[in-house]
C-alpha cells in the first residue's frame, strides 16, 4: 500500500471500476423484495449545490447499506426540466450573453436552444453526481422530457380529463407580469408590506349620503361590481339591496350581504372586485357578479379602465387618488401593514387576476392520500410532519396546472383551426386531427412542472406500460426529500400515485433538513457563505464531504456545514488508510477467526466488536444515519485504532500470538470497512482492494449474532 490515500487519483478510478462492473445495476430477482429509491430529479439547468450534496449522500448511504444486505437495490437517477425556473434562468442568460429575449427568438427556436443548453448541463450534473460517489443506476437514467415520460404525462392528463378531474375554469390566479404566467398558491411567497388603507366614499344612488369602503388597492376600484357588508351588521341592514355610484365611472353597483365580510375591518363595508381578488371572486360567484378585468398581463391598466388605460398600476393608483381627492371622495388614509404575494422565482409583486386556466379537481384525490398516511401505509420520518401534511390536505384547493411559459409539456388540448370553441384532449396531434376532422392548433400553455414531477415514482419505471421494472420495483421503498417541498411534491406524488396506479408510490418518506452554515445561517450568495460541494471534493475528497454533511444529522432537522468540518473528516479517511496499512504490513490477511485459537482477551475484543456491529445495524435499520456515522467513526478511531491496534501491535511480532492477533485485527478491520463503506465508499473500497478479494461495494454486511 502507498503511504497515503491519493483521493484525487483513486476516487475517479474506483467509480469507473464500480460502473464498468455493473455494480449499480440490480437484477430482477422475483424471490427477493427489492429496495428502491427514485432520485428527486435536480433541476437540469444549473450545477449542483450543497443541498443536492446532502440528499445524494443520505440516499447513497441508504442504497449502499441495502446493497450490502444482498437486496436487489435500485437507485434511479434523473433530471427535471424545471419549466418556469429553467425559462427564467435561460432568458437571463440570453439577455446577458446575447442581448436578446425569448420573443426575439420565437417559441420554436427558444425551446430548441434551451434544450441544447439543458443537455450540456445534464452531462455536467451527472459528472458531479459521480464525483460525489452516487451509486445510482445510470442505465435507467430519466429526464422529465424524455419521450416515454412525456407520453405518460399526456396519457395522465387525458385520463384525468375524461374522468372529470381536470377542467378549464375561470378562476383567480396569481399572475406574475415579469414571468408572464399564472402560478399555483405554492409558488407564492407572502411578505408583510407597509401600505396605506384608503377610505373612499361611494355615493348612494338615492342621493342620501355615502357608503365608505376601505381598500389598500384603489386602482382596482374601476373593476368593482358590488359593495359587500356582513348580513349581521346592523349599520348597513337597511342599505342591502340599494345601489351606489362607482366613483370615476358612470356605473352603478349593488350593495350585497355576504357572511365572509369582516365587520371589524375598516368600516365593515368592502369593495368587491371579483376579477382581482380571490375572496371577492368567491363572493362574485355566490352573487353572480360580473368579472371586470382592469389590469392586463403586463401589469398595466386595461382598456376597461377608461382614461387610466395604459398606465402602470402604481401610476394609476396615484392618479386615481388625486382624482378622488379632487371630488372630495377620500374620507381618510391610514398606514396599514398587510401581506402581499411575491413570485418565488423573481420576487415580483403578484397580481391576483381572473384568468382561464386548467385545474385539477383535488378533493377526490386528497381523500385517499390522507388515508394512506393515516393508516400507516406510508410512514413519515420524522412523524411530526404528518400533522403538517394532514392540515394542508384537509384544506387543499384545486390545483392550477397551466402555465403561460414555453418550456415544458404543452397542454395536450387541441382546437379546431379557426374555431376555438371546438377542442379535444388527445395524446397526439394526429389523434386530435382525426377526432376534430380538420387541422388543429395546440393550446399554447404548458403544464406546471410539478404535474410531471408528481408522476416521477412510476413514469421512471415505464408506466403506463406494465414493464418488468414497474411490476418489480413499484411501489418504491423510500422517497427522500427536503421538508420544504412536502406540499409541492410529496403530497402530489401520493395523490397521483394512488390515482394512476392504485398503489402507494412509496412506503416511507424520509425528510432531510436544509443545509446551513456553521452559525446556523441560511446559505446564500448574498451572505457570502456558499460552499461549493465540487470544490470541497477537489480539496478534501468526496468521503470527507459526505461525512461532513451526514454526521450529526437527523431526519427532518437542518444540518450545519463548514469547510473546517469537511477538512476534519479528511483526517478520518487518512486514519482508515493508515490503520489498514499498518495491519497489512504487520500481517497479511490469513485465517478466519473461527480457524485459529483465541485466548480470553481475543474473545472479549471480538464480543465487543459484535456488540458494536449489532448497535450499528440497529441504527442503520432505524434510518438514524447521522448517529450511525458518528458511531462507526468513534468505534473505528477510538476503539479499534487507539485501543485494539495499540494493544495488539506487539503481539504481531510474537510467533506464538501472530496468527491469532492478526486474525482478530483483520476480522475487525474487514468488517469495519463494510460498515463504514456507505459513508466513506472510496477509501474503504481502495483499502479493500489492497487487502481482500472482489469489490467491497458487492460484499456482504456482517451477520449479527442471533439474527437470520
N, C-alpha and C positions, 0 to 999 in steps of 0.2 A: 504493500500500500504506500502511496505517496505520503509525504509528511503532512500535507494539508489537503482539505477538500476544496478543489478548484471549481466552485459552483458555476462560474461563468462558462467554463468549458463543458462541464459534466451535465448540467441541467438540460440543455437542449439535446445533447446526445441521448440521455436517458429517456426523454419524452419521445424522441423519434423511435427508439427501440420499443417502447410500450406500444406506440401506434402501429408500427410495422408488424408487431407480433399479434395484432388484433385484440389486445388486452382490454380495450374499451367496448368491444362489440359482443354483446351477450348472445348466446344461442337460446332458442326456444326449447325449454325442457318441460314438457307437459306434466311431469311428475313433481315438479318443484314450483313453489309460489315465487313469482318474480318480485324484485324490488325496483320500483320505477319512480324517477323524478323527471318531470318535463321542465327544462330550464326556463325561468322567466326570461323572455327574449329581450336583451338590451336593445335600445334604440340604435339602429344601424347607421345613423348619420354622423355620429361623433365617436370619440375614443372612450375607452372605459375609465371610470373614476374610482375613487377609493370605496364608494358604496358598492359598486359592482364587485370589487375585490373581496369584500366581506361576504356577499352572498355566494360567490364562487367558492370561497374557502369553506363556508358552512356546508354547502351542498356536496362538495368534493369529499369532505370528511365523512358525511353520511354514506356516500356512494362507495368509497374505498373500504369502509368498515363492512358493509354488507357484501361487497365482492369477496372480501377475505373470509366471510362466513360461508362462502360457496353458493350464494344465491345468484340466479340469473339477474344481473344488475344492469339496468338501462338508465343512463343519464342522457337525455336527448337535448342537444343544443339547438339554438335558433336565434333569429334576429327579427326585430319588429320594424315595420315600415314607418311607424310613428307619424301618421298623417299630417296633422296640423303642425306638430313640433318640427318635423323634417322640412315642411314647406317654409315655415318662418325662418328656420336656420339657413336653408339654401337661398332664400330670397336675399337675406342679409349678405351672404357670401357673394352672390351675383352683383349686388349693389356695390360692395366693397371692391371686388376684383375687376368688374367689367362695367360698372355704372349702368346696369340695366335691371329692369324689373321682370317679373313673370309675364306681365302684359305685353312687354316688348317682344318676348319670345313666342307667346301664344301657348295654348294648353299642351298641344302635342309635343312641341319642341321642349317645353319646360319639363314635362314628365319624363321625356327621353333623357335629358341631361341629368335630372335628379336621379334617375335610375342608374345611370353610369357612375355618378358620384357615390351612391349607396353601395354599389357592387365593389368599388375600390375600398370603401370604408369597412365593408364586411370582411374583406381579406385581412385588413389590418387588425380588426377586432378579434378575428379568430386566432391570429398570431398572438395577440395579447392574452387571450384565454389559455392558450398553450403555455405561454410563459409563466402563468400563474399556477400551472400544474393541473388544470381542469381535465379530468379523465373521462370526458364525455364522448359519446359515440358519433364521430364525425361522419360516418357512413349514413347516418339517419338525419343529418342536419336539415333544418327547415327555415324558411323565410315566410313571413305572413303574406307576401305577394307571390309566392310560388303558385304555378297554375293549379295544382291539385288542391292547395289550401284555399285559393280564391274561389274555385268551383264549389267547395264545401260552404263557403260564406254565402254565395249566391243561392245555393240549394237551401240553406237555412232560412234566408230571407224569404224565399218563395214559400217554404213550408209554413213559416210563421204568418205570412200574409194570407195564405189560403186558409189558415186556421183562425183567422180573426185576431191575431196577436200583434200584427203590425198594421198601422193605419196612417193615413195622411190627414193631418188636422191643423187647424189654425189655432195656434197657442202662443202664449208669451214665451219668447226665448231670450236668452242672454246674448245680446248681439255685440260683437267686438268690431268696431269700424276699422281698426287697423288690420286685423287678421281677415276681415270681411267674411265672417262666418258666425253662425249661431253656436252656442256652447251649451253643454249639459250643466246642470246645477253643480256637479262635482268639479267643473273646470273654472269655478268662480272663487276668487279669494275676497272675502269681505274685510274691509278696513274701516275703522272709525274715522270719519272726516268731520272737521269743524265747518258747519254750514250755516245757513240762515233760514229761519222759518218766517215766511211772509204771510200776513193775514190780509186776504183780499175780499173785498165786499162785492157780492153778486146781487144786483138789484132784483127785487121781486117784480115779476111781470105785472102784478096787480098795482104796482106803484106805491105800495105801503111799506117801504123800508128795504132792508138788505138781509141776506144770509151771508155771514162771514166764514170763509174756509181758510185753513192754514195749510201751507204747502212749502216744501223745500225745492220744488221744481216748477216755478211759474211758467217756464217755456212750454210745458206740456198742456197748459190750460186750454190751448187752442184746440186740443183734441178731446176736451171734456164732453161727456154725453149725459151727465147727471150730477146732482149733488146728493150725497147719502148721509142719513142720520140713523142712529140706533132707534128701533121701534119703542124702546123703553125710556127714551129721553123725552121727558115732559116738556122741555124747552121748545121742541120742534113738532110736538104732536099735531098741532093744528095746521102745520105747513106741509105735511106729507101729501103729495098729490098736486101741490101748487107748482108753478114754474118760475125759474129765474132767467134773467137775460145774461148770457155768457159775455162778459166784458171783451171788448176789442173785436167782437164778431157781431153778426146780425142773427145769431141763432138763439133759440130758447130751449132750455133743457129742464127736465123734471126734477123734483125733489122726491127721493125714494127712501124707503126704510129698509135697512139690512142689519142683521144681528152682528155682522163682523165688525161694524163700526165701533171704535173705542170712544166712549162718551168723554173720557178724560183727556183725549188728545186734542190739543188746540181748543177749538170752540165746540167740539163734538159734531161738527158738520164737516164733511170732507168732499173734495172734488173727486169725481170718478172719471178716469181716463183709461178705458179698457184696452186701448192699443199700446199702452206704455207702462203698465204696472200689473204684476201678477195677481195681486189681491183685487184690483179694480177689474181685471179681466174676468175673474170668477164672479164678481158682483154683476158684471155685464151679462154673463151667461145666464145667471138666475133671472135677471130682469129684462132680458132680450134687448140690450142696448147695442147700438151700432158701434163698430170699431173705426175710429178715425186716426189714421197714422199721420203724425205731423213731423216726424223726424225720419230722414231717409237712411239708407245703408252706410252713407259716408259720414254720418253724424251732423248733417246739415238739415235745416228746416225744409220740409217737403212743400209741394205746390199747394197742399191743403192749408198751409199756414198763411195764406194771403200775402199781405205786404211784407211779411217776415221771411218769405221763401228765399232760400239760398244762403241765409245767414248761418254761421256756426252756432251751435246750441248756446255757448256762453255769450256770444254777441246778441243772440235773440233774447236771452234772459235779461240782459241789461236794457235793451230797447223796450221790452215788454214792461219791465218795472218802471221805466221812465214814463211810458205812455199811461200806465195805470195811475201813477202818482199825479200826472197832469190832470186826469179825470177825477181825482180825489177818491180813488177806489182802494188805496192801501191804508188799512187801519193802523198797522204797526209791523215792525220787523224785529225779531229777536235772534240771538245766537242759538244755534242748535246743533248738537253733535249727533250724527247718525251713521249707520252702516251703509257703505257703498260698495257694490260689487266691482271687482277688477279682474281682468283676464290673467289667468295664471301663466300664460305664455309670454305676454308682452307688457303686462301691468297697466293696460289702457282701461279707463273707466268704462264700464259696460253700459249699454243702452237696452233696458228691457223694451222689447217691441214685439208686436204681434206679427207672426210670420207663418207661412205654410211650411210645415216640416213633417218628416216621417218619424213616427213614435212607436216604441214597443209598449204594449199594454202589460204593465208589470205585475199587477195584483195576482193573476193566476200563476205566475212564475214564482212569486215570492213565498207563497204558502208552502209548497213542498220544500223549498230551500230552507225555510225556517225550521220545518220539521226534521230535516236531515241533520241539523246541528243539535236541536233539542233532544232528539232521540239518541244521540251519541254515535250515529253512523259516521259523522265527520267530527273529528276532535280538533279543538283549537289549542295550541300551545303558545303562550300560557292561556289558561281558561278565561282569564279576566276579559279577553277580547270578545267572548261570546255575548256579554251584556251589551257591548257597543254594537255588535252585529245585529242582535235582536231589536234594539231600539231603532236602528236605522231601517231595518227591513219592515218593521211594523208601521213605519210612517213614510214608506217609499212612494215616490211619484213616478208617473210614466216617463220613460227614458227617450229623450230626443236623440235619435241616432243619425240624423242627416247633418252634413257639414258642407258649407259652401267653399270647399277647397278643391284643388285639382289632383293632389297626390293621395292615392289610396284606392279602395274598392269603389267603383262607381255604383250608385244605387241601381239595382237591376230592374228598373222601371222604364218602359219604352212607350213613347207616344206616337200615334199615327202622324206622320209629317203633315203639317198644316192644320191639325185638329188636336189641340192639347187636352181636349175633354175625353178623348178616346185613348186609353192606355192599358197595358198589360204588365204583369210582373212575370219575367221569364229569365231563365238561367243563361240564355244566349240570345244574340241579336237575330239569328236565323229563326229561332223558335218564335220570337216576337213578331217577325215579319209574317210568318205563317199564320199566327193567331189573328193578326190585325188585317191581313190581306193587302199589304202595301209596304211602302218604305217607312222606316221608323227613325225616331230620334231618341237617344237615351237621355235620361234625367241627368242634368249637369252636376248634381250634388254627389258627394262621396259619403261613405259610411264612417261614423265615429270609429276611430282606431280601436276603441275598447270593445267594439262589436266583434271584430275578428279575434281579438285577444281573449274574449270570453269563451271562444271555441277551441283555444290552443291545446288544452289537455288531450283532445281526441282528434282534431284535424291533423295534428302532427303524426298520428298513428294510422292515418289513411281513411278515417271516417269521412263520408258516409258509407264507403265501401267496407265490407266486413273483412278486412285484411287479416293476415295471420298476426301481425303486430297488434292490431286493435283488439282482436279476440284474446290475446295472451297478456298484453301489458296494461290493458284498461279494465277496471278503474286503476289509476295510478296510486302510488303509495303515499307520497309526501308532496305537498306544494309548499315550498319555502319562499317567503317573500317578505317585503318590508310592511310593517303595520300601517304605514300611512296610505297604502292603496287597498285597504280592506274593502272599501266601497267601490272604488274604481274597478277593481279586478276580481278579488276573491268572491264577493257576493255574486257578481255576474257570472263567473265560471260555475259556481254551484247551481245557479238558476238555469243556465244554458245547458250544462252537463246533464242535469236531470231531465230537462225538456227534450233534448236531442237524442240522448242515448238511453234514457230510462234508468240510468245508474248514476251514483255519485261520481264526480270526476276524480276525487282523491280521498284517502282515508284520514289524513292528518294535514292540518295547516300549521306550519312552524313559522312563527313571525320573528324575523330579526329586527333589531332596532336600527337607529340611524348612527352613522359614524360621526363622532365629534372630535375636536382636538383635545390636547392634554388638559385644557382648562374647562372642558365641557361645552365649549362654544361650537355652534354650527359651523361646518366647514364651508367656506365660500371664497370666491376670488376677491370680493370686496374687503374681506377681513385679512387677506394675505396669508391664510393658514392652510391653503390647499396642499395636499400630499398626493403626488402622482404615483400610483402604485407601480407603474413600469419603471420609473426612476429608482424606486426602492428595490425592485427586483434586480436592477442592474448594479446597484451599490452593495446590497447585502444578501441577495439571493431570494428566491421565492419562498423557501422554507421559513426564513426569518420574518418575511412579511406576513405569511399565513399565521404563524404563532403569535405575532404581534396583534393581529386582528381578532383571533378567536379566543385567546387566553383571557379569562375573566369575564367573558360574555355570558349572557343568559337569555333564553328566549324572551322576546318582547322588550328587552332593555337596550338602551343606547350603549355604544361602546366608545371609549376614548382611545385615540391613537396618536403617536408622535414618532418622529424619526428616532429619538433616543430609545423608545421602547422596541422598535424594529431592530435597531443596532444591537441591543442587548440579546435578542434571540438569535442573532448571527453567532454569538458565542455558544449557544446551545448546539447548533449544527456542528461547530468545531469540536465541542465536547464529545458528541456521539462518534465523530470520526476518530478522534484521538483515543478514546476508550477502546474502540474496536481495534484500532491499530496496535495498541499495547497488548491486548489479549491475543491477537493473531500472531504478533511477534514472539510472544512467550509460548504459545501453544496453539497448534493448528486444530481446527475442529475435528474432534475424534469420536470417541464412543458416546452414545446417548447415556444419560444418567441412569437409566434402568439397567445398563450393562456394566456398570462399574460399582465398586464397593464404596459406599458413602459412610462417613462417620456421623456421629450425633450432630456435630455443628453443621455439616453439609445438609443434613435433613432439616435443620432449623431454617437455614438460609433458603432452601427450596420451598419449605412451607410458607415462609414469609413472602416469597415471590408468588406462590399460588394464591395467597390472600390478596396480594396486590392485583393479580390478574382478575380475580373474582370481583374486586371493587371497581376495577377499570371497566370490565364488561358490563357491570350494573349501570355505571354512569353512561356508557355508550348506548345501552338499550333504552335508557330513560331520556335520551337526547340531551343530556347535561354535558354538552360538548365543551363548553368553556371550563367547567370543573374537571372534565376528563383530561384536557390538555395540561392543566395545572398539575393534576395528579401524576401523570406519567412523566412530566418534566421533573417533578420533585423526586419521584421514585428513582428515575434513571440517574439523575445528577447526584442527589444527596444520599440515596441508599446504595445503589449499585456502584457508582464511581467512587464516592467519598468513603464508603464503609466497606463494601464487599470486596471490591478490587484491592483496596489498601490492605485488607485482612488477608487476602489470598495470594497476593503477588509473590511473596517469598516462598510460598508452597509450590509455585510453578518451577522453582529451581531445585525442589526436593524430589528425587527419583521415586520415593515411596508415596508421595502425595500428588505428583504432577498430573497423572491421568485423571484422578477424581476431581482435583481442583480445576483442571482445565475443562472437564465436562460440566461442572457446576457453572463456571463463568460463561461458557458457550451456550448452555441451556438458557440462562437468564438473558444474555446478550441477544441471542437469536430471536427469542420470543418477545423481548422488549422492542426489537426492530419492527416486528409485526404490529405491536400495539402503538408504536409511535408513527408508523407509516401513514395513517390517514391524515396526520397533522403535518409531518415533515417528510413528504414522499420521496424527495430527491436524494437527500443524504442517506436515508435508510436504504433506498434501493442501491445506491452506489456502494455502500458497505456490504450489503447482502451479496452483490455480485462479485465482490472481492473475496468473500469468505465462504459462501454457501452456493448451492446449486439452484438453477432456474431463476425466475423473476419473482421478486418479493410481491409485486402487485397481484400475482396469481397464487400466492401462498395461502395457508390456512390459518385462521385465527386460533390461538391456543385453546385447547379444551379446558373448561373449568370443571374441577372435580365435583362429582355429584350431579352433573348436568349432561343430558344427552347431546 
